Amino acid sequence: MKYYIIAGEASGDLHGSNLIKELYDLDTDCQVRCWGGDKMQSSGAILVKHYRDLAFMGFIEVISNLPTILQNLTFCKKDIQEYNPDVLVLIDYPGFNLRIAEWAKKQNIKVVYYISPQVWAWKESRVPKMMQSIDKMLVILPFEKEYFKQNFNWDVEYVGHPLVKVIEDFKKNEAPAPSFDKEKIIALLPGSRKQEIRKKLPIMLEASKHFPAYQFIVAKAPSLANEFYQEMLAPYPNVTSVEDGTYKLLSNAYAALVTSGTATLETALFSVPEIVCYKGSNISYQIAKRLIKIKYISLVNLIMNKPVVTELIQQALTVHNIRRELEYILNNENIRSRVINDYDQLKNLLSAGGNASQNAAKAVIDFLHR
């Protein structure tokens, strides 16, 4: 079978790579062409376009890059038509992928969507059109199956969360790092896009000055050049960085400052108490604030439906607030124990579905053979 897979960011590249591995295991005639990243390419797919050329976030950023986005859409449609896949598998990245799904349906191309757009947070009005253009929806958050059924009578398939196995495998295979003093390391995960890193990392770095006894380590995004970080890190000689080593860093960290997104969940699955940090352009934030209807911004709190970890959002993301909250999770054993116990419950919820990547690959292949 011929698969065309589209992922538009680092997390999609990770989950796409594991899906591709499972497809190759289950389908002896598997051929994959993709938009994604290095991980998807190394899993055996032909990479058409890298996600670093696609990653625009926020209303203002998207509008200013609209010509590039439209060019990418046109090129993508042409490339899909020339490849003529048996199925198009779309991974998250809704602003782009939902447009491709709608177009593909009109071309009689089968469409599977893996990792649902977060319509339960905002843009719920997208769902009727999604139901028309998506043949099979595979979801990874426990509450999503009930959400779609209850609100739209749409039967979607819950396959489990792919990060559970990814992190379990890492823990099994990764040798310990004896040079790290686990109780002295604070991980900084400022995101994977330039604009979000520029907003948040300087505040995180400034907060590090108040904790001289700890080693702060920045996890660099694999898609960004080292030169991008140098100017920001230069005034902080006590802050170091790792390249392509986020999981090793988290496995040895005592606490973390994490930008909102998949990284909040990864940090929780490594049992590292964290502070969730978000700051965008003021206009983008004001628009989002009026449209988004969820109580929390981090996946950890959303899935658990309670404030497991502190969220410092927009104006609340200050050096003073980071310092206060970080002191709590570094020095208060009751808080640390409570957070880690909640993390254990979270893991149990997400593990219920089993091996998500394998389940997703089976679901795609079963759908094609129906």
C-alpha positions as CSV (number, residue, x, y, z in Angstrom):
1,M,0.0,0.0,0.0
2,K,1.1,3.6,-0.6
3,Y,0.7,6.0,2.3
4,Y,1.0,9.8,2.2
5,I,1.5,11.1,5.7
6,I,1.6,14.8,6.7
7,A,2.9,16.1,10.1
8,G,3.7,19.8,10.6
9,E,5.7,20.0,13.9
10,A,8.2,18.1,16.1
11,S,5.6,16.1,18.0
12,G,3.9,15.0,14.8
13,D,7.3,13.9,13.5
14,L,7.8,11.8,16.5
15,H,4.4,10.1,16.4
16,G,4.6,9.9,12.6
17,S,7.9,8.1,12.8
18,N,6.5,5.4,15.2
19,L,3.4,5.0,13.0
20,I,5.6,4.5,10.0
21,K,7.7,1.8,11.8
22,E,4.5,-0.1,12.7
23,L,3.1,0.2,9.1
24,Y,6.3,-1.3,7.7
25,D,6.0,-4.1,10.2
26,L,2.4,-4.9,9.3
27,D,2.4,-4.2,5.6
28,T,5.1,-5.9,3.5
29,D,4.3,-3.7,0.5
30,C,4.4,-0.5,2.5
31,Q,5.6,2.7,0.7
32,V,5.5,6.0,2.5
33,R,5.9,9.6,1.3
34,C,5.6,12.3,3.9
35,W,5.8,15.9,5.2
36,G,7.5,15.8,8.6
37,G,11.0,15.7,9.9
38,D,14.2,13.7,10.4
39,K,12.5,11.0,12.5
40,M,9.9,10.2,9.9
41,Q,12.6,10.1,7.2
42,S,14.8,7.8,9.3
43,S,11.9,5.5,9.7
44,G,11.9,4.8,6.0
45,A,9.6,7.5,4.5
46,I,10.5,9.7,1.5
47,L,10.6,13.2,3.0
48,V,9.0,15.9,0.8
49,K,9.1,18.9,3.1
50,H,10.5,19.4,6.6
51,Y,8.2,20.8,9.4
52,R,10.7,23.5,10.2
53,D,9.5,25.2,6.9
54,L,5.9,24.9,8.1
55,A,5.9,25.9,11.7
56,F,3.9,29.1,12.1
57,M,2.0,29.8,15.4
58,G,-0.4,32.5,16.6
59,F,-2.9,34.6,14.6
60,I,-0.4,37.4,13.7
61,E,2.3,34.9,12.7
62,V,0.0,32.9,10.4
63,I,-1.3,36.0,8.7
64,S,2.1,37.4,8.0
65,N,3.2,34.1,6.5
66,L,0.0,33.5,4.5
67,P,1.6,33.6,1.0
68,T,4.1,30.8,2.1
69,I,1.3,28.7,3.6
70,L,-0.8,29.0,0.4
71,Q,2.2,28.0,-1.7
72,N,2.7,25.0,0.5
73,L,-1.0,24.0,0.2
74,T,-0.8,24.2,-3.6
75,F,2.4,22.2,-3.8
76,C,1.1,19.6,-1.4
77,K,-2.0,18.9,-3.4
78,K,0.0,18.5,-6.6
79,D,2.4,16.2,-4.9
80,I,-0.4,14.0,-3.5
81,Q,-2.0,13.7,-6.9
82,E,1.2,12.7,-8.5
83,Y,1.9,10.1,-5.9
84,N,-1.6,8.7,-5.9
85,P,-1.7,7.1,-2.5
86,D,-4.0,4.4,-1.2
87,V,-4.6,6.6,1.9
88,L,-3.7,10.0,3.2
89,V,-2.8,10.0,6.9
90,L,-3.0,13.4,8.5
91,I,-1.3,13.9,11.9
92,D,-2.6,16.8,14.0
93,Y,-1.5,20.2,12.5
94,P,-5.2,21.2,11.8
95,G,-4.8,24.6,10.1
96,F,-3.1,22.9,7.2
97,N,-4.3,19.3,7.4
98,L,-8.0,20.1,7.5
99,R,-7.7,22.0,4.3
100,I,-5.9,19.1,2.7
101,A,-8.5,16.7,4.1
102,E,-11.4,18.7,2.5
103,W,-9.6,18.8,-0.8
104,A,-8.6,15.1,-0.7
105,K,-12.2,14.0,-0.1
106,K,-13.2,15.7,-3.3
107,Q,-10.5,13.8,-5.1
108,N,-11.9,10.5,-3.7
109,I,-8.7,10.0,-1.7
110,K,-9.3,8.0,1.5
111,V,-8.5,10.2,4.6
112,V,-7.4,9.0,8.1
113,Y,-6.8,11.6,10.7
114,Y,-4.4,10.6,13.5
115,I,-4.4,12.8,16.6
116,S,-7.5,15.0,16.5
117,P,-7.5,18.7,16.3
118,Q,-8.3,20.1,19.7
119,V,-11.8,21.2,18.7
120,W,-13.0,20.6,22.3
121,A,-10.9,23.6,23.2
122,W,-11.9,25.9,20.4
123,K,-13.3,26.0,16.8
124,E,-15.9,23.3,17.6
125,S,-17.7,24.6,14.5
126,R,-15.1,22.7,12.5
127,V,-16.5,19.3,13.5
128,P,-19.4,18.9,10.9
129,K,-17.0,19.6,8.1
130,M,-14.4,17.2,9.6
131,M,-17.0,14.5,9.7
132,Q,-17.6,15.1,5.9
133,S,-14.0,15.0,4.9
134,I,-12.4,12.5,7.3
135,D,-13.1,8.8,6.7
136,K,-11.5,7.6,10.0
137,M,-10.6,9.6,13.1
138,L,-8.0,8.1,15.5
139,V,-7.8,10.0,18.9
140,I,-5.2,9.8,21.6
141,L,-6.8,11.5,24.6
142,P,-9.1,9.5,26.8
143,F,-12.0,12.0,26.9
144,E,-12.1,12.6,23.1
145,K,-14.0,9.4,22.2
146,E,-16.9,10.3,24.5
147,Y,-16.7,14.0,23.4
148,F,-17.3,13.2,19.7
149,K,-19.9,10.6,20.4
150,Q,-21.9,12.7,22.9
151,N,-21.8,16.0,21.0
152,F,-21.8,14.9,17.4
153,N,-22.7,11.2,17.3
154,W,-19.4,10.5,15.6
155,D,-17.8,7.2,16.3
156,V,-14.0,7.8,16.5
157,E,-11.4,5.3,17.7
158,Y,-9.3,5.8,20.8
159,V,-5.9,4.2,20.2
160,G,-4.1,5.2,23.4
161,H,-1.4,7.9,23.7
162,P,1.8,7.2,21.7
163,L,4.0,9.0,24.2
164,V,3.5,6.3,26.9
165,K,5.4,3.6,24.9
166,V,7.9,6.1,23.5
167,I,9.0,7.1,27.0
168,E,8.8,3.5,28.4
169,D,11.1,2.4,25.6
170,F,13.5,5.2,26.3
171,K,13.7,4.4,30.0
172,K,14.4,0.8,29.2
173,N,17.1,1.4,26.7
174,E,18.8,4.6,27.9
175,A,21.9,4.2,30.1
176,P,22.0,6.3,33.2
177,A,24.1,9.5,33.1
178,P,26.5,9.4,36.0
179,S,27.8,12.9,35.5
180,F,24.3,14.4,36.4
181,D,23.4,15.2,39.9
182,K,19.7,14.5,39.6
183,E,18.6,16.6,42.5
184,K,20.4,19.7,41.1
185,I,19.2,19.8,37.5
186,I,16.4,22.0,36.3
187,A,15.3,21.4,32.7
188,L,14.2,24.3,30.5
189,L,12.0,23.3,27.6
190,P,11.1,26.6,25.8
191,G,9.5,25.0,22.7
192,S,10.4,24.2,19.1
193,R,9.5,27.4,17.2
194,K,11.6,30.5,17.1
195,Q,8.8,33.0,18.0
196,E,7.8,31.1,21.1
197,I,11.3,30.6,22.3
198,R,12.1,34.3,21.9
199,K,9.1,35.1,24.1
200,K,9.7,32.6,26.9
201,L,13.3,31.5,27.1
202,P,14.7,35.0,28.2
203,I,12.3,35.0,31.2
204,M,13.3,31.4,32.2
205,L,17.0,32.3,31.9
206,E,16.6,35.4,34.1
207,A,14.8,33.3,36.7
208,S,17.8,31.0,36.8
209,K,19.9,33.7,38.5
210,H,17.9,33.2,41.7
211,F,19.0,29.5,42.0
212,P,22.8,29.4,42.0
213,A,22.9,26.0,43.6
214,Y,21.1,24.4,40.6
215,Q,22.3,23.6,37.1
216,F,19.9,24.9,34.5
217,I,20.0,23.1,31.1
218,V,18.1,24.2,28.0
219,A,16.7,21.5,25.6
220,K,17.4,22.9,22.1
221,A,14.9,22.2,19.4
222,P,16.5,19.8,16.8
223,S,15.1,21.9,13.9
224,L,16.9,25.1,15.0
225,A,20.6,26.0,14.5
226,N,22.8,26.5,17.6
227,E,23.5,30.1,16.5
228,F,19.9,30.9,17.3
229,Y,20.4,30.2,21.0
230,Q,23.9,31.6,21.4
231,E,22.8,35.3,21.8
232,M,20.2,34.4,24.4
233,L,22.5,32.1,26.4
234,A,25.6,34.2,26.3
235,P,24.8,36.3,29.4
236,Y,24.2,33.2,31.5
237,P,27.5,31.3,31.8
238,N,26.0,28.9,34.4
239,V,23.3,27.8,32.0
240,T,24.2,25.0,29.6
241,S,22.3,23.3,26.8
242,V,21.7,19.9,25.2
243,E,21.0,19.3,21.5
244,D,18.7,16.4,20.6
245,G,18.8,15.2,24.2
246,T,15.4,16.3,25.7
247,Y,14.5,12.9,27.1
248,K,17.9,12.3,28.6
249,L,17.7,15.7,30.3
250,L,14.2,15.0,31.6
251,S,15.2,11.5,32.9
252,N,17.8,13.3,35.1
253,A,15.9,16.5,36.0
254,Y,14.6,17.4,39.4
255,A,12.2,20.1,38.1
256,A,11.4,21.7,34.8
257,L,10.1,24.9,33.2
258,V,8.1,23.8,30.2
259,T,6.3,25.6,27.4
260,S,2.7,24.5,26.9
261,G,2.1,21.6,24.5
262,T,3.2,18.0,24.2
263,A,6.3,18.7,26.3
264,T,4.1,19.2,29.4
265,L,2.9,15.6,29.0
266,E,6.4,14.3,28.3
267,T,7.7,15.9,31.4
268,A,4.9,14.3,33.5
269,L,5.6,10.9,32.0
270,F,9.2,11.3,33.3
271,S,7.7,12.2,36.7
272,V,9.4,15.6,36.8
273,P,7.5,18.3,38.7
274,E,7.0,21.2,36.3
275,I,5.8,24.8,35.8
276,V,4.0,25.3,32.6
277,C,5.0,28.6,30.8
278,Y,3.1,30.3,28.0
279,K,3.5,33.7,26.5
280,G,2.5,34.8,23.0
281,S,2.1,38.1,21.1
282,N,-0.4,40.2,23.0
283,I,-2.8,40.4,20.0
284,S,-2.7,36.7,19.4
285,Y,-3.3,36.0,23.1
286,Q,-6.2,38.5,23.4
287,I,-7.9,36.8,20.4
288,A,-7.3,33.3,21.7
289,K,-8.5,34.2,25.2
290,R,-11.9,35.2,23.7
291,L,-12.2,32.0,21.6
292,I,-10.7,29.2,23.7
293,K,-13.1,27.7,26.2
294,I,-11.0,25.3,28.2
295,K,-10.0,25.7,31.9
296,Y,-6.4,24.8,31.4
297,I,-3.6,25.2,28.9
298,S,-1.5,22.2,29.7
299,L,-2.4,18.6,28.6
300,V,-1.6,17.3,32.1
301,N,-4.3,19.5,33.7
302,L,-6.7,19.0,30.8
303,I,-6.6,15.2,31.0
304,M,-6.7,15.1,34.8
305,N,-9.4,17.8,34.8
306,K,-7.7,19.6,37.7
307,P,-4.7,21.8,38.4
308,V,-1.9,19.2,38.8
309,V,0.8,21.6,37.7
310,T,1.0,25.4,37.9
311,E,0.3,27.4,34.7
312,L,1.9,30.8,34.3
313,I,0.2,32.3,31.3
314,Q,1.0,35.6,29.5
315,Q,1.2,38.4,32.0
316,A,1.7,35.9,34.8
317,L,4.9,34.6,33.2
318,T,7.3,36.7,35.1
319,V,10.7,36.1,36.8
320,H,9.1,36.7,40.2
321,N,6.3,34.1,39.6
322,I,8.7,31.5,38.2
323,R,11.0,32.0,41.2
324,R,8.1,31.6,43.7
325,E,6.6,28.5,42.0
326,L,10.0,26.9,41.4
327,E,10.9,27.3,45.1
328,Y,7.7,25.4,46.0
329,I,8.4,22.4,43.8
330,L,12.1,22.3,44.7
331,N,11.7,22.6,48.5
332,N,8.3,21.4,49.5
333,E,8.1,17.6,49.7
334,N,4.3,17.6,50.1
335,I,3.9,19.4,46.8
336,R,6.4,17.2,45.0
337,S,4.6,14.0,46.3
338,R,1.2,15.3,45.4
339,V,2.3,16.1,41.8
340,I,4.1,12.8,41.3
341,N,1.1,10.8,42.6
342,D,-1.1,12.7,40.1
343,Y,1.4,11.9,37.4
344,D,1.0,8.2,38.3
345,Q,-2.8,8.4,37.8
346,L,-2.2,10.2,34.5
347,K,0.0,7.4,33.2
348,N,-2.6,4.8,34.1
349,L,-5.2,6.7,32.2
350,L,-3.0,7.0,29.1
351,S,-1.8,3.4,29.2
352,A,-5.2,2.0,29.1
353,G,-5.2,2.0,25.3
354,G,-2.0,-0.1,24.9
355,N,0.6,0.6,22.2
356,A,-0.9,3.6,20.4
357,S,1.3,3.6,17.3
358,Q,0.7,-0.1,16.7
359,N,-3.0,0.3,17.3
360,A,-3.1,3.3,14.9
361,A,-1.2,1.4,12.2
362,K,-3.6,-1.6,12.5
363,A,-6.6,0.8,12.3
364,V,-5.3,2.4,9.1
365,I,-4.6,-1.0,7.5
366,D,-8.0,-2.5,8.6
367,F,-9.7,0.6,7.2
368,L,-8.0,0.1,3.8
369,H,-9.0,-3.6,3.7
370,R,-12.7,-3.1,4.7
